[in-house]
């Protein structure tokens, strides 16, 4: 289990609500976390060529998240 969620109660209130907030925070901050890296990777490219490295980066991270879906805290720590 994720360390943040281990001590929470297993009921919907407040444990489920905190877990839902954790998922939303990770989803909303994902583009902000990747912005500096994607800016460096796509520097100097124009048009569609600038999107290809970003798509590859997101694809690799999505594959990692799927492969380690039971330990997503490790995937989040990579970011």
N, C-alpha and C positions, 0 to 999 in steps of 0.2 A: 504494500500500500504506500501511497504518497505520505510522507512524514507530516505534511500540513493537515491531512485529513484523518490521521490515525486516531487522534484524541477526540474527534467530534462524535456526537451521538449518531446512531444509525437511522434515526427517524428523519422524516422530511424536514421538520422544523427543529432545530436550526441547521442540522448537519447537511441535509440535502441542499438547502439554500446556499450554504457556504461553498459546497462543491460546485454548484451551478455558477456561482459568482467567480470561482477560480477558473472554470472553463471559459467563461466569457472574457475574463481579463486576459487569459493567454491568447484567445482568438483575436481580440481587439489590438493587443500590443504586438502581435506577430509582424505586421507590416512595418511598424516603427522600429522593431529590433533588426529587421533585415535591410532597412533603408541605407545605412552607411556602407554595408557590404555590397549591396546591389549597385549603389552609386559608383563605388570603386571598380567593380567588375565591368560595368557598361560604359565607363568613361572613354570618350573618343569615338564611340560608335553612333551612327545615325539611323533613324527609322526602325525597321523590324530587327536589325542586327543588334540593337541595344536591348531588345526584349529577350533574345535567345538565352544569354547567360542568366538572366533573372529567372526565366522559366526552368532552366536546368537546375538552378539553386533551389528553387521551391520544390521541384520534382524530387531531388535527392533528399531534402528534408522531409517530404511527405513519405517517401519510402522508408526512411529511418523511423519516422513516427509510427508507421504501420508495423514495421518489424519489431519495434520495442513498445507496442501499444500497452503492454502490461506494466511497463516501467517508464511512463511518459515524463516523470520528473527528471530522468537522465537526458531525455531529448530536449526538454526545456532548458536544462543547464548548459547544453551545447550552444544555445543561442546567446 
